[in-house]
Amino acid sequence: MTADEFLDSNVLIYAFTADARAATAQNLLERGCVTSVQGLNEFATVARRKLGMSWAEARAGLAAIRTLCPTVVPVDIATHEAALGIAERRGYAMFDALMVAAALRAGCRTLWSEDLQHGAVIDRRLTIMNPFRGG
């Protein structure tokens, strides 16, 4: 298990698609990274609306994610407050800032995300990496 790596919801979602990025996402998921309740919620929304999964399929996907990534960071007031500061300082959208705040709270060193600037370092301890970036 690698408790110092955090998965954004886009990585969770790609792991359950036939997209070319699926294998990379599945490999990260199988490493036992950390995720957040927000990531689970976003997965459920996309699984139903965009991937066309039934509720049973979405629940099965969520169960698989929680089995492979047993550390799931809650979204509470402390995470919310930290995210507000990150959004203000970095200019991130609130939902992106919540992912960053959750990763920092979990003590992760890497946040795997397609949505944020590859190589950006937050608070001198969290590096954002795009797992789908070539080269």
TATAUR-V670442 format. One line per field, one symbol per residue. psi: psi as a letter, one per 30 degrees, with the letter a starting at -180 (. if undefined). A space follows every 10 residues. Layout:
psi: ???
//
This chain:
psi: kjggkkklee eeeffglglf feeeeeeeef fhlkaleeee eeeeeeeeee fgkleeeeee eeeeefeeif jjkljaeeee eeeeeeeeef glleeeeeee eeeeefglfk jjkffljkfk kkhgfkkkkj fgkk.
//
